[in-house]
Amino acid sequence: MEKEYQALMSNQTWLLVPYQGQENIIDSKWVFKTKYKADGTIERREARLVAKGFQQTAGLDYEETFSPVVKAPRAWFDSLKNALVNWGFKNTKSDSSLFTLRGTNHITFLLIYVNDIIVIGNNTKFLESFIKQLNDVFSLKDLGPLHYFLGIEVQRDVSGMYLKQSKYIGDILRKFKIENTSSCPTPIITDKKFTVEGEKLQDPTMFRQAIGALQYLTNTRLDIAFSVNKLSQFMSSPTIDHWQGIKRILRYLQGTIQHCLHIKPSTDLDLVGFSYADWATSVDDRKSMAGQCVFLGETLVSWSSRKQKVVSRSSTESEYRALADLAAEIGWTRSLIDELKLPLPRKPTLWCDNLSAKALASNPVMHTRSKHIEIDVHYIRDQVLQNEIIVAYVPSADQIADCLTKALTHTRLKPT
């Protein structure tokens, strides 16, 4: 607590002002929390000073709600950002939390999330001196080599880096009392149709808590992205059937708790994307489900599973919209890679399993029959004409993004 107080004072977190006799003074309190390592042992104990925001009156003391935590992360971030710029770091335009520094004999990357920092580079001596310099200015806690960050466990070996959330999954299973039940081979039953109809849950709190917890888990688990996205569409009025779907996902996680995301080293950093759309799959509004995933070399770096915003009048239209979203994601990833000065050996390739969508991307004559998707058509066409991307056909059996749009059998659902 004393260290936290000294840090607040040294960072000039607040300003003392005279009391005017009319303001509503809000009390404060100390909140204590124990941080644990991935193996469950205690890592450190934290103290945090917070304001009792519940003592305020809406419309009298405030107009907008906010998190009344005394630590000012925005001010701290701005101060750190200014220091990094003065030290020669450059803030990437593609990601405001990523900074890079290139010297004669080193490359250093610094990633900031609120008040947590990851520093990596290819020169150990420079990293040690830089961390010491950071500590002299901002009073940091150096936790050593990266092994646990924001609930994500990091393990290394000669084949690369493994990201998993085993401890996080275990905590979820214990919270919802699923840790002792039998496991399931898939996160969702094949051809299962969830609808708004059915007996409503009397208390939807547990359902919403489970959805929130599972959404964070999709950061490393591609295999549950579709099922979590599907059930999250019923947050406002979940049914017993939806809760059964949540429990199946949890039972699936129990049997696959050690599955992880493998980041592999590679000399050829080809940028490749897969897109797929399941046309009119929603029985409630007939919107299509779209999925995409992006690989850098052999490593999966980005994926998404979401319902499309409009109703498509053909499978080609839904596939092309998914292809346009993938092209936008590829464009952002490529801009970030360019800022990091990493060479791409070849043009990015976008794979889809719809021949009509592929034809639209390369044949401008077909535009007269696709005015209802004209913006997406021109977006893809411009990038193809500018030689920025290549659109290629992949058979449906080899479509990796398939698991992001529908429920698959356990033989087709491969571990991440």
C-alpha positions in Angstrom: 0.0 0.0 0.0 2.8 2.3 0.8 4.5 1.7 -2.5 1.2 2.4 -4.4 0.8 5.6 -2.5 4.3 6.8 -3.2 3.8 5.9 -6.9 0.5 8.0 -7.0 2.3 10.9 -5.4 5.4 10.7 -7.7 3.3 10.5 -10.8 1.2 13.6 -9.6 -2.0 11.6 -10.1 -4.2 14.3 -8.5 -4.3 18.0 -7.7 -5.3 19.4 -4.3 -7.9 22.1 -4.5 -9.6 24.1 -1.7 -13.0 23.0 -0.5 -15.7 25.5 -1.4 -18.3 24.3 1.1 -20.8 23.3 -1.6 -19.2 20.2 -3.4 -20.2 16.7 -2.5 -17.0 15.2 -1.1 -16.5 11.6 -2.3 -14.8 9.2 0.0 -12.0 6.8 -1.1 -11.0 3.3 -0.1 -8.2 0.9 -0.6 -8.9 -2.3 -2.6 -6.5 -5.2 -2.2 -6.0 -8.0 -4.7 -3.7 -11.0 -5.0 -2.3 -11.8 -8.4 -1.5 -15.4 -9.2 0.9 -17.1 -11.6 -0.3 -19.7 -14.2 0.5 -22.5 -11.8 -1.8 -21.0 -9.1 1.0 -19.7 -6.8 1.0 -16.1 -5.6 2.9 -13.7 -7.8 2.3 -10.5 -6.0 -0.2 -8.5 -3.9 -1.6 -5.3 -5.2 -3.2 -2.3 -3.6 -5.4 0.2 -5.4 -7.0 3.4 -4.3 -10.5 4.0 -5.7 -13.2 6.6 -5.2 -16.6 5.6 -4.0 -18.5 6.6 -7.0 -21.8 5.3 -5.6 -21.9 8.4 -3.4 -22.6 10.6 -6.4 -26.0 11.5 -7.7 -26.8 11.3 -11.4 -27.5 14.6 -13.0 -26.2 16.5 -9.9 -22.6 15.3 -9.5 -22.1 13.8 -12.9 -23.6 13.4 -16.4 -21.6 10.5 -17.8 -20.5 7.3 -16.0 -16.9 6.3 -15.8 -14.5 4.1 -13.8 -13.5 6.3 -10.8 -10.0 4.7 -10.3 -7.4 7.0 -9.0 -4.6 5.6 -11.2 -4.7 7.7 -14.3 -3.7 5.2 -17.0 -4.3 7.7 -19.9 -2.1 10.3 -18.3 0.5 7.6 -17.5 0.4 6.4 -21.1 0.8 9.9 -22.5 3.8 10.5 -20.2 5.4 7.2 -21.3 4.7 7.9 -24.9 6.4 11.2 -24.8 9.4 9.6 -23.1 9.6 6.9 -25.7 9.5 9.4 -28.6 12.3 11.4 -26.9 14.3 8.2 -26.7 13.9 7.6 -30.5 11.0 5.2 -30.5 8.3 5.5 -33.2 4.6 4.9 -32.6 3.1 2.7 -35.4 0.1 4.2 -37.1 -1.6 0.8 -37.4 -1.5 0.2 -33.7 -1.2 3.1 -31.2 0.0 0.8 -28.4 3.0 -0.5 -30.4 6.4 1.3 -30.5 9.5 0.4 -32.4 13.2 1.4 -32.2 15.8 0.5 -34.7 19.5 1.0 -34.0 22.8 0.1 -35.6 22.8 -3.3 -33.9 19.4 -3.9 -32.4 15.6 -3.8 -33.1 13.3 -3.3 -30.2 9.5 -3.5 -30.0 7.5 -2.2 -27.0 3.8 -3.1 -26.6 1.7 -1.3 -24.0 -1.7 -2.4 -22.6 -2.9 0.1 -19.9 0.0 -0.2 -17.4 1.3 -3.5 -18.6 4.3 -3.6 -21.0 6.0 -6.2 -23.1 9.5 -5.4 -24.4 11.2 -7.6 -27.0 14.3 -7.2 -29.1 17.3 -9.0 -30.6 20.0 -7.4 -28.4 19.9 -8.6 -24.7 22.3 -5.9 -23.5 20.3 -3.1 -25.0 17.1 -4.5 -23.5 18.6 -4.6 -20.1 19.8 -1.0 -20.2 16.5 0.1 -21.7 14.5 -1.6 -18.9 16.7 0.0 -16.3 16.2 3.4 -18.0 12.4 2.8 -17.9 12.5 1.8 -14.3 14.5 4.9 -13.3 11.8 7.2 -14.8 8.5 5.2 -14.1 9.3 2.8 -11.2 8.3 -0.5 -12.9 8.0 -4.0 -11.7 10.2 -6.2 -13.9 8.6 -9.7 -14.0 11.4 -11.2 -16.1 10.9 -13.3 -19.3 7.4 -13.3 -20.7 5.4 -16.2 -19.2 2.0 -14.9 -18.2 0.3 -11.8 -19.6 -3.3 -10.7 -19.2 -4.4 -14.3 -18.4 -2.5 -15.8 -21.3 0.2 -18.3 -20.5 3.3 -18.2 -22.7 5.6 -21.2 -23.1 8.7 -21.6 -25.4 10.7 -24.4 -26.9 12.8 -24.9 -30.1 9.6 -25.1 -32.2 8.4 -21.6 -31.2 6.0 -20.1 -28.7 2.8 -21.5 -27.3 -0.1 -19.3 -26.1 -2.8 -20.9 -24.0 -5.3 -20.0 -21.3 -5.4 -23.3 -19.3 -5.6 -21.6 -15.9 -8.3 -19.2 -17.2 -10.4 -22.2 -18.5 -10.0 -23.9 -15.1 -11.3 -20.9 -13.3 -14.3 -20.7 -15.6 -15.1 -24.4 -15.1 -14.9 -24.0 -11.4 -17.1 -20.9 -11.4 -19.9 -22.6 -13.3 -19.4 -26.0 -11.6 -18.5 -27.9 -14.8 -15.1 -29.2 -13.8 -16.3 -32.7 -12.8 -18.6 -33.4 -15.7 -17.8 -35.4 -18.8 -16.3 -33.7 -21.8 -17.8 -33.3 -25.3 -16.0 -33.8 -28.6 -17.3 -30.5 -30.2 -18.3 -27.1 -28.8 -21.7 -27.2 -30.6 -24.0 -29.9 -32.0 -23.9 -30.3 -35.7 -26.8 -28.5 -37.5 -28.0 -27.1 -34.1 -30.4 -24.2 -34.8 -30.6 -21.7 -31.9 -33.6 -19.4 -32.1 -35.3 -16.7 -30.0 -38.1 -19.2 -29.2 -38.2 -21.4 -26.1 -38.5 -21.2 -22.3 -36.7 -18.1 -21.0 -34.2 -18.2 -18.2 -35.5 -16.7 -15.1 -32.1 -15.1 -14.2 -30.0 -14.5 -17.3 -27.0 -13.2 -15.2 -25.1 -16.5 -15.3 -25.6 -16.8 -19.1 -24.2 -13.3 -19.7 -21.3 -13.8 -17.3 -20.4 -17.0 -19.2 -20.6 -15.3 -22.6 -18.3 -12.5 -21.4 -15.7 -15.0 -20.0 -15.8 -17.1 -23.2 -15.4 -14.1 -25.5 -12.0 -13.4 -23.9 -11.1 -17.0 -24.3 -11.4 -16.7 -28.1 -8.2 -14.7 -28.1 -6.3 -18.1 -28.2 -9.1 -20.5 -29.1 -10.2 -20.3 -32.7 -12.3 -23.5 -32.3 -14.9 -22.0 -30.1 -15.2 -18.6 -31.9 -18.3 -19.6 -33.9 -20.3 -21.2 -31.0 -19.5 -18.3 -28.7 -20.5 -15.7 -31.4 -23.7 -17.7 -32.1 -24.9 -17.8 -28.5 -23.9 -14.2 -27.8 -26.6 -13.1 -30.2 -29.2 -14.0 -27.5 -27.8 -11.9 -24.7 -31.0 -9.9 -24.2 -33.4 -12.8 -23.7 -31.6 -16.2 -23.4 -33.5 -19.4 -23.1 -32.8 -22.7 -21.4 -31.7 -24.1 -24.7 -29.1 -21.4 -25.0 -27.8 -22.2 -21.5 -27.5 -25.8 -22.5 -25.3 -24.6 -25.4 -23.1 -22.7 -23.0 -22.7 -25.8 -20.9 -21.7 -27.9 -23.9 -18.9 -25.3 -24.8 -17.6 -25.6 -21.2 -17.7 -29.4 -21.4 -15.8 -29.2 -24.6 -13.2 -26.9 -23.0 -12.8 -29.4 -20.2 -11.5 -32.0 -22.6 -9.4 -29.6 -24.6 -8.0 -27.5 -21.8 -4.4 -27.8 -23.0 -5.1 -26.7 -26.6 -3.1 -23.7 -27.5 -2.0 -21.3 -30.3 1.4 -22.1 -31.7 3.5 -19.3 -33.0 6.1 -20.8 -35.3 9.4 -19.2 -36.5 9.6 -18.9 -40.3 11.9 -17.5 -42.8 9.2 -17.0 -45.4 6.5 -14.6 -44.0 3.8 -15.1 -46.7 0.6 -13.3 -45.8 -2.4 -15.6 -46.6 -6.1 -15.2 -45.7 -9.1 -17.6 -45.9 -12.7 -16.4 -46.1 -16.0 -18.3 -46.0 -19.6 -17.4 -45.6 -22.6 -19.7 -44.7 -25.4 -18.2 -46.7 -28.7 -17.3 -44.9 -27.8 -19.5 -41.9 -29.8 -17.5 -39.3 -33.3 -18.8 -39.1 -34.5 -15.6 -37.3 -33.4 -13.0 -39.8 -31.7 -15.0 -42.7 -28.4 -13.2 -42.4 -25.3 -15.1 -43.3 -22.5 -16.1 -41.0 -19.0 -15.0 -42.2 -15.6 -16.2 -41.0 -12.0 -15.3 -41.9 -8.5 -16.2 -40.7 -5.1 -14.7 -41.6 -1.7 -16.5 -41.6 1.7 -14.9 -41.4 4.0 -17.6 -42.5 2.8 -20.7 -40.7 1.3 -18.8 -37.8 -2.3 -17.9 -37.4 -2.4 -14.2 -36.4 -6.0 -13.1 -36.9 -9.5 -14.6 -37.1 -13.1 -13.6 -36.7 -16.6 -15.1 -36.8 -19.5 -12.8 -37.1 -23.0 -12.4 -38.5 -23.1 -10.2 -41.6 -25.0 -6.9 -41.2 -27.2 -7.2 -44.2 -29.3 -10.0 -45.8 -27.6 -11.3 -48.9 -29.7 -12.3 -51.9 -27.3 -15.0 -53.1 -24.4 -17.2 -51.8 -22.1 -15.3 -54.1 -23.0 -12.0 -52.5 -22.4 -13.3 -48.9 -19.1 -14.8 -50.0 -18.0 -11.6 -51.7 -18.8 -9.5 -48.6 -16.8 -11.9 -46.5 -14.0 -11.6 -49.1 -14.1 -7.8 -48.8 -13.8 -7.9 -45.0 -10.8 -10.3 -45.4 -9.2 -7.9 -47.8 -9.6 -5.0 -45.3 -8.0 -7.2 -42.5 -5.2 -8.1 -44.9 -4.7 -4.5 -45.7 -4.4 -3.5 -42.0 -2.0 -6.4 -41.3 0.1 -5.5 -44.3 0.4 -1.8 -43.2 1.6 -2.9 -39.8 4.2 -5.3 -41.3 5.4 -2.4 -43.6 5.8 -0.1 -40.5 7.8 -2.8 -38.8 10.1 -3.0 -41.9 9.5 -6.7 -42.4 9.7 -7.8 -46.1 6.9 -9.8 -47.7 8.3 -12.2 -50.2 5.1 -12.3 -52.3 1.8 -10.5 -52.7 -0.9 -11.6 -50.1 -3.2 -14.3 -51.3 -6.9 -14.5 -50.4 -8.5 -17.9 -50.6 -12.2 -18.5 -51.1 -14.2 -21.5 -52.2 -16.8 -19.7 -54.3 -15.9 -19.5 -58.0 -18.4 -16.8 -58.7 -16.9 -14.6 -56.0 -13.5 -15.2 -57.4 -14.7 -14.3 -60.9 -16.2 -11.0 -59.7 -12.8 -10.1 -58.3 -11.1 -10.5 -61.6 -13.8 -9.8 -64.3 -15.2 -6.2 -64.4 -17.7 -7.3 -67.0 -19.8 -9.0 -64.3 -20.3 -5.7 -62.5 -23.6 -5.1 -64.3 -25.0 -8.1 -62.5 -23.7 -7.1 -59.0 -24.8 -3.6 -58.4 -26.3 -4.5 -55.0 -22.7 -5.3 -53.8 -21.0 -2.6 -55.9 -18.9 -1.1 -53.2 -17.4 -4.4 -52.2 -16.8 -5.3 -55.8 -14.8 -2.2 -56.5 -12.9 -2.5 -53.3 -11.6 -5.9 -54.2 -11.2 -5.1 -57.9 -9.1 -2.0 -57.1 -6.7 -4.0 -55.0 -6.4 -6.7 -57.6 -5.8 -4.2 -60.4 -3.1 -2.4 -58.3 -1.4 -5.8 -57.9 -1.8 -5.6 -54.1 -3.5 -9.0 -53.6 -4.3 -12.3 -55.3 -7.7 -13.9 -55.1 -7.5 -17.7 -55.5 -9.8 -20.7 -55.2 -9.6 -23.3 -52.5 -11.8 -26.4 -52.4 -14.4 -26.4 -49.6 -12.7 -29.5 -48.0 -9.5 -27.4 -47.5 -11.3 -24.2 -46.3 -9.8 -23.4 -42.9 -12.3 -20.7 -42.2 -15.2 -23.2 -42.4 -15.1 -23.8 -38.6 -15.8 -20.1 -38.1 -19.2 -20.2 -39.8 -20.9 -23.5 -38.8 -20.8 -26.4 -36.4 -18.5 -29.2 -37.5 -18.1 -32.9 -36.6 -15.3 -33.9 -34.3 -13.4 -35.4 -37.3 -13.3 -32.1 -39.1 -12.8 -29.9 -36.1 -9.0 -29.9 -35.7 -7.4 -28.6 -32.5 -5.9 -25.1 -32.5 
